[in-house]
Each structure stands twice: as structure tokens, then as C-alpha cells.
Amino acid sequence: MMLVGAIAPKLILTFKNNLRIEAFRDACERLPLWIRSGLILLMIAITLGAALVFHANPKDYSYVPLVIPVIVIAAFFDFFSALFAIFVTAFGDDYFFAHPQSSFALTDWEDALGLVVFAIFGALVALAIDEFLDFLRATKALQ
């Protein structure tokens, strides 16, 4: 929640005052599904790859590094794209970082609980961002 509280005001001001970002978001939403999916998978791969390269298990950081691509995807695509990102990121974290590594078997209840909390928190953050951006569009349409 502290991450959202730190990012939300800047995100609000950025999206409210910058027409280029809104145009970029509209362009991202109009991309074909296969390109959007590819961009989402690329963002997730970069995030998980960086965690692997730096030997940083997201569990040690309360899964905060995994929320960053979800926030970006929710801001530039839509809520359902963010849900797809949460699903893929959770499975990627399970495969690369949860014990036993390189397996989808969860043997530690703490890893399973952490991924569930990450999925719920990520979905709530993505929903809040999507609703906020829809609210901004509605207020601009009324002006």
C-alpha cells in the first residue's frame, strides 16, 4: 500500500496534465491482441530476468518488484491485461523462485500464500488504476 500511496499522486498529475500520455495509452489499447500480449510478456520477462540476474527473490522484498509491471500495464493497457500480467508473473515467480525451483509445485505454504496475496493486491491496484483513468476520461469528456 505504501508503494501505491507513493506512486498514485504523481500518476494522477501525470495523466491529468499530459495529453501525450493519454494518446499513448489510447494507441496501446488499440494494438492487436498478439502485440499487446507480446509487450506484456516482454515487460514481465524483463522484471523476472532482472530479479534472476541480481539474485533478488521477490519474496524477500514482499513481491514489490512484481507489482511494478502490473502498475505499468494497468496504466497503459487495461484491467484485463493487468490481470493477465498478474497471472503470468505469479506463475513465473513460482517457477523461478519458489522451492523447488524450476518447477510449478508449491511445497511451502508461505510461497503459496505470498503469491495469493500478491495476486489479490495486484488485482486491486490494477482495478484502482483502471477506474481512476476511466474517471479522468469521463471528467475530460464533460468539460
C-alpha positions as CSV (number, residue, x, y, z in Angstrom):
1,M,0.0,0.0,0.0
2,M,2.9,2.3,0.7
3,L,4.1,1.9,-2.9
4,V,0.7,2.8,-4.3
5,G,0.5,5.8,-1.9
6,A,3.9,7.0,-3.2
7,I,3.1,6.5,-6.9
8,A,-0.6,7.5,-7.1
9,P,-0.3,11.3,-6.7
10,K,2.4,11.5,-9.3
11,L,0.5,9.2,-11.6
12,I,-2.6,11.3,-11.2
13,L,-0.9,14.6,-12.1
14,T,1.0,13.0,-15.0
15,F,-2.1,11.5,-16.6
16,K,-4.3,14.6,-15.9
17,N,-1.9,17.2,-17.4
18,N,-0.2,15.3,-20.3
19,L,-2.1,14.7,-23.5
20,R,0.8,12.7,-25.0
21,I,0.5,10.0,-22.3
22,E,-3.2,9.8,-22.9
23,A,-2.7,9.5,-26.6
24,F,-0.1,6.8,-26.0
25,R,-2.5,4.9,-23.7
26,D,-5.2,5.1,-26.4
27,A,-2.7,3.8,-29.0
28,C,-1.7,0.9,-26.7
29,E,-5.3,-0.1,-26.2
30,R,-5.9,-0.2,-30.0
31,L,-3.0,-2.5,-30.6
32,P,-3.8,-6.0,-31.9
33,L,-4.1,-8.6,-29.1
34,W,-1.0,-10.5,-30.1
35,I,1.2,-7.3,-30.0
36,R,-0.3,-6.3,-26.6
37,S,0.3,-9.8,-25.2
38,G,3.9,-9.8,-26.6
39,L,4.6,-6.4,-24.9
40,I,3.1,-7.6,-21.6
41,L,5.2,-10.8,-21.7
42,L,8.3,-8.7,-22.6
43,M,7.8,-6.5,-19.5
44,I,7.3,-9.5,-17.3
45,A,10.4,-11.2,-18.8
46,I,12.5,-8.1,-18.1
47,T,11.2,-7.9,-14.5
48,L,11.8,-11.6,-13.8
49,G,15.1,-11.6,-15.7
50,A,16.4,-8.7,-13.6
51,A,15.4,-10.5,-10.4
52,L,17.3,-13.6,-11.6
53,V,20.4,-11.6,-12.7
54,F,20.6,-9.8,-9.4
55,H,19.7,-12.9,-7.4
56,A,16.8,-11.0,-5.8
57,N,14.0,-13.3,-4.8
58,P,10.8,-11.2,-4.9
59,K,9.6,-13.0,-1.8
60,D,12.4,-11.3,0.1
61,Y,11.0,-7.9,-1.0
62,S,7.3,-8.7,-0.3
63,Y,6.7,-9.2,-4.0
64,V,7.0,-5.4,-4.6
65,P,9.2,-5.8,-7.7
66,L,6.5,-7.9,-9.3
67,V,3.9,-5.1,-8.8
68,I,5.8,-2.6,-10.9
69,P,5.0,-4.2,-14.3
70,V,1.4,-4.7,-13.2
71,I,1.1,-0.9,-12.4
72,V,2.6,0.0,-15.8
73,I,0.4,-2.5,-17.7
74,A,-2.7,-1.2,-15.9
75,A,-1.8,2.4,-16.7
76,F,-1.1,1.8,-20.4
77,F,-3.3,-1.0,-21.3
78,D,-6.4,-2.1,-19.4
79,F,-7.6,-4.0,-16.3
80,F,-7.8,-7.4,-18.1
81,S,-4.3,-7.0,-19.5
82,A,-3.1,-6.3,-15.9
83,L,-4.9,-9.5,-14.7
84,F,-3.1,-11.5,-17.4
85,A,0.2,-9.9,-16.2
86,I,-0.6,-10.9,-12.6
87,F,-1.3,-14.5,-13.7
88,V,1.8,-14.8,-15.8
89,T,4.0,-13.1,-13.2
90,A,2.7,-15.3,-10.4
91,F,3.5,-18.4,-12.4
92,G,6.9,-17.1,-13.4
93,D,7.7,-16.3,-9.8
94,D,6.6,-19.8,-8.8
95,Y,8.7,-21.4,-11.5
96,F,11.9,-19.4,-10.9
97,F,12.0,-18.5,-7.3
98,A,9.7,-20.8,-5.2
99,H,11.1,-24.1,-3.9
100,P,11.6,-26.4,-5.6
101,Q,13.0,-24.2,-8.3
102,S,12.3,-24.9,-12.0
103,S,9.0,-26.5,-11.0
104,F,5.4,-25.4,-10.6
105,A,5.0,-27.5,-7.5
106,L,4.5,-25.3,-4.4
107,T,5.7,-27.2,-1.4
108,D,6.0,-24.2,1.0
109,W,2.7,-22.7,2.2
110,E,4.4,-19.3,2.7
111,D,5.2,-19.2,-1.0
112,A,1.6,-20.1,-1.9
113,L,0.2,-17.5,0.5
114,G,2.6,-14.8,-0.7
115,L,1.6,-15.4,-4.4
116,V,-2.1,-15.3,-3.4
117,V,-1.7,-12.0,-1.6
118,F,0.4,-10.7,-4.5
119,A,-2.4,-11.6,-6.9
120,I,-5.2,-10.0,-4.8
121,F,-3.1,-6.9,-4.1
122,G,-2.1,-6.6,-7.8
123,A,-5.7,-7.0,-9.0
124,L,-6.9,-4.3,-6.5
125,V,-4.1,-1.9,-7.7
126,A,-4.9,-2.6,-11.3
127,L,-8.6,-2.1,-10.8
128,A,-8.0,1.2,-8.9
129,I,-5.7,2.5,-11.7
130,D,-8.2,1.5,-14.4
131,E,-11.2,3.0,-12.6
132,F,-9.2,6.2,-12.0
133,L,-8.2,6.5,-15.6
134,D,-11.8,6.0,-16.7
135,F,-12.9,8.7,-14.2
136,L,-10.3,11.1,-15.7
137,R,-11.7,10.3,-19.2
138,A,-15.2,10.9,-18.1
139,T,-14.4,14.3,-16.5
140,K,-12.5,15.4,-19.6
141,A,-15.5,14.4,-21.7
142,L,-17.8,16.6,-19.6
143,Q,-15.6,19.7,-19.9
